[in-house]
Amino acid sequence: MAEKSMIIAIILSIIWSGLGLIYAGDMNRGVMLAVLALVLELLALFVFFPLGIVVFIIWIYSLYATYTEVKAING
């Protein structure tokens, strides 16, 4: 697999959870995190505000997973 830019991957993950993983090639986990973050964000917005904390935790996990995935790809 071709090397991936760590900076691009992290910026994509900052923009939205899962985008950095999709860029790195981990489609399944990236799409799952992106959809989960979207659903929880909508629930936090319209139903139960404290779910925003869970969305934040997912975002932090997404950043970490993106970092480790790109680091593993680039060796």
C-alpha positions in Angstrom: 0.0 0.0 0.0 1.3 3.5 -0.8 2.4 5.8 1.9 -0.2 8.2 3.3 0.3 11.7 4.6 -0.1 11.9 8.3 -1.0 15.6 8.1 -3.8 15.0 5.6 -5.1 12.1 7.6 -5.2 14.0 10.9 -6.8 17.1 9.3 -9.5 14.9 7.8 -10.1 13.3 11.2 -10.4 16.7 12.8 -13.0 17.7 10.2 -15.1 14.6 10.8 -14.6 11.4 12.7 -13.7 8.5 10.4 -12.6 10.6 7.4 -8.9 10.0 8.2 -9.4 6.3 8.5 -11.2 6.2 5.1 -8.2 8.2 3.6 -5.8 5.7 5.2 -7.7 2.8 3.6 -9.7 1.4 6.5 -13.1 1.8 4.9 -15.1 -0.3 7.3 -14.0 1.3 10.5 -14.0 4.8 9.0 -17.5 4.6 7.7 -18.7 3.1 10.9 -17.2 5.9 13.0 -18.5 8.6 10.6 -22.0 7.2 10.7 -21.9 6.6 14.5 -20.7 10.2 15.1 -23.4 11.6 12.8 -26.2 9.7 14.5 -25.0 10.5 18.0 -24.5 14.2 17.1 -28.1 14.4 15.8 -29.4 12.7 18.9 -27.3 15.1 21.1 -28.6 18.1 19.2 -32.3 17.2 19.2 -32.9 14.7 22.0 -30.3 14.4 24.8 -27.5 17.0 25.0 -25.0 15.0 27.1 -24.5 12.6 24.2 -22.2 15.3 22.9 -19.6 13.9 25.4 -19.8 10.5 23.7 -19.4 12.2 20.3 -16.2 14.0 21.6 -14.8 10.6 22.9 -15.5 9.1 19.5 -13.7 12.0 17.8 -10.7 11.5 20.1 -10.7 7.8 19.3 -10.9 8.5 15.6 -7.8 10.8 15.8 -5.9 8.1 17.7 -7.0 5.3 15.3 -6.1 7.4 12.3 -2.6 8.2 13.7 -1.9 4.5 14.5 -3.3 3.3 11.1 -1.2 5.8 9.1 1.9 5.1 11.2 1.4 1.3 10.5 1.0 1.9 6.8 4.1 4.1 6.5 6.2 1.8 8.7 
